[in-house]
Amino acid sequence: NYVDLRNNVSRIEELPFSTERKYMATVVKSANGKKILYVKGAPEIVFAMCKDTVGVTADSINAKLLEYQNQAMRTLGFAYQELSENDSTIEGGKVIAQNLTFVGVVAISDPVRLDVPDAVEEVIKAGIKVKIVTGDTPGTAKEIGRQIGLWNDAVDNERNIITGPEFAELSDEEVKERVKDLKIIARARPMDKKRLVETLQLNNEVVAVTGDGTNDAPALNAAHVGLSMGDGTSVAKEASDITIIDNSFSSIGRAVMWGRSLYKNIQRFLLFQLTVNVAACFLVLVGSFMGTESPLTVTQMLWVNL
């Protein structure tokens, strides 16, 4: 029972997870008195930090990761080091330990909700362009895009997907040109999402952003409409304009439908009122200038409006 294991150790130091580092670390004192450093995070980054890889090669790890990612599974790598008194652990916001041992990789299935593919198809038909911005690997993000109907191997290519570091290297002019085709930004960092939003706005696009984490707050705040999730962080909710209580993408489609219906009804109302009243006022003015009785009585004008 992991709760028993956790209760039997004391936590000495912790480096929280961040999207920039893509890993977290904890130093604990175990029940037998040993100090141990545990690291977990993006497998390729954790693997590169390890001195002892227990006979596993980078190629075999990458092949296994690709297999998991092609099933839209999220992957985590693990490492540890038993510490002596003089061993370095965490310094300057990063792990500086030199003798980490790689433990292995786990794959976590986070299946797409059943209603999402239909909801994505609905909003695409409505003229909305959907873009995925995620911290997941390109393989995982692409497979999720395929499952929701956003990515099509027969049509889409490398121009439609980019990683966060590659996106950061593009100049402002290159980004303005590239965002038209982008469907997926993988291994994204918080400011990548904000930069994407601002660039789309410079291209005269109306941008809505969904997010549930603290890292999403800059993009939620920068968007024309920020949509946070009901189970998201308070920071995300404060930065957003609307909170989606049921955490469902299909709610966005319904919101757009009602918003557009309301807008069209206002347009129709204004068109009708202006047409009727301008014509009526014109007739009354003409009658007055001709010196005759008003062509329309008050009662007749009320009947027309009714």
Secondary structure in CASP SS format (residue, H / E / C, confidence):
PFRMAT SS
TARGET T0000
AUTHOR 0000-0000-0000
METHOD secondary structure of the structure
MODEL  1
N C 1.00
Y H 1.00
V H 1.00
D H 1.00
L H 1.00
R H 1.00
N H 1.00
N C 1.00
V C 1.00
S E 1.00
R E 1.00
I E 1.00
E E 1.00
E E 1.00
L E 1.00
P C 1.00
F C 1.00
S C 1.00
T C 1.00
E C 1.00
R C 1.00
K C 1.00
Y E 1.00
M E 1.00
A E 1.00
T E 1.00
V E 1.00
V E 1.00
K E 1.00
S C 1.00
A C 1.00
N C 1.00
G C 1.00
K C 1.00
K E 1.00
I E 1.00
L E 1.00
Y E 1.00
V E 1.00
K E 1.00
G E 1.00
A C 1.00
P H 1.00
E H 1.00
I H 1.00
V H 1.00
F H 1.00
A H 1.00
M H 1.00
C C 1.00
K C 1.00
D E 1.00
T C 1.00
V C 1.00
G C 1.00
V C 1.00
T C 1.00
A H 1.00
D H 1.00
S H 1.00
I H 1.00
N H 1.00
A H 1.00
K H 1.00
L H 1.00
L H 1.00
E H 1.00
Y H 1.00
Q H 1.00
N C 1.00
Q C 1.00
A C 1.00
M E 1.00
R E 1.00
T E 1.00
L E 1.00
G E 1.00
F E 1.00
A E 1.00
Y E 1.00
Q E 1.00
E E 1.00
L E 1.00
S C 1.00
E C 1.00
N C 1.00
D C 1.00
S C 1.00
T C 1.00
I E 1.00
E E 1.00
G C 1.00
G C 1.00
K E 1.00
V E 1.00
I C 1.00
A C 1.00
Q C 1.00
N C 1.00
L C 1.00
T E 1.00
F E 1.00
V E 1.00
G E 1.00
V E 1.00
V E 1.00
A E 1.00
I E 1.00
S E 1.00
D C 1.00
P C 1.00
V C 1.00
R C 1.00
L C 1.00
D C 1.00
V H 1.00
P H 1.00
D H 1.00
A H 1.00
V H 1.00
E H 1.00
E H 1.00
V H 1.00
I H 1.00
K H 1.00
A C 1.00
G C 1.00
I C 1.00
K C 1.00
V C 1.00
K C 1.00
I E 1.00
V E 1.00
T C 1.00
G C 1.00
D C 1.00
T C 1.00
P H 1.00
G H 1.00
T H 1.00
A H 1.00
K H 1.00
E H 1.00
I H 1.00
G H 1.00
R H 1.00
Q H 1.00
I C 1.00
G C 1.00
L C 1.00
W C 1.00
N C 1.00
D C 1.00
A C 1.00
V C 1.00
D C 1.00
N C 1.00
E H 1.00
R H 1.00
N H 1.00
I E 1.00
I E 1.00
T E 1.00
G H 1.00
P H 1.00
E H 1.00
F H 1.00
A H 1.00
E H 1.00
L C 1.00
S C 1.00
D H 1.00
E H 1.00
E H 1.00
V H 1.00
K H 1.00
E H 1.00
R H 1.00
V C 1.00
K C 1.00
D C 1.00
L C 1.00
K C 1.00
I E 1.00
I E 1.00
A E 1.00
R C 1.00
A C 1.00
R C 1.00
P H 1.00
M H 1.00
D H 1.00
K H 1.00
K H 1.00
R H 1.00
L H 1.00
V H 1.00
E H 1.00
T H 1.00
L H 1.00
Q H 1.00
L H 1.00
N C 1.00
N C 1.00
E C 1.00
V C 1.00
V C 1.00
A E 1.00
V E 1.00
T E 1.00
G E 1.00
D C 1.00
G C 1.00
T H 1.00
N H 1.00
D H 1.00
A H 1.00
P H 1.00
A H 1.00
L H 1.00
N H 1.00
A H 1.00
A C 1.00
H C 1.00
V E 1.00
G E 1.00
L E 1.00
S E 1.00
M E 1.00
G C 1.00
D C 1.00
G C 1.00
T C 1.00
S H 1.00
V H 1.00
A H 1.00
K H 1.00
E H 1.00
A H 1.00
S C 1.00
D C 1.00
I E 1.00
T E 1.00
I E 1.00
I C 1.00
D C 1.00
N C 1.00
S C 1.00
F H 1.00
S H 1.00
S H 1.00
I H 1.00
G H 1.00
R H 1.00
A H 1.00
V H 1.00
M H 1.00
W H 1.00
G H 1.00
R H 1.00
S H 1.00
L H 1.00
Y H 1.00
K H 1.00
N H 1.00
I H 1.00
Q H 1.00
R H 1.00
F H 1.00
L H 1.00
L H 1.00
F H 1.00
Q H 1.00
L H 1.00
T H 1.00
V H 1.00
N H 1.00
V H 1.00
A H 1.00
A H 1.00
C H 1.00
F H 1.00
L H 1.00
V H 1.00
L H 1.00
V H 1.00
G H 1.00
S H 1.00
F H 1.00
M H 1.00
G C 1.00
T C 1.00
E C 1.00
S C 1.00
P C 1.00
L C 1.00
T C 1.00
V H 1.00
T H 1.00
Q H 1.00
M H 1.00
L H 1.00
W H 1.00
V H 1.00
N H 1.00
L C 1.00
END
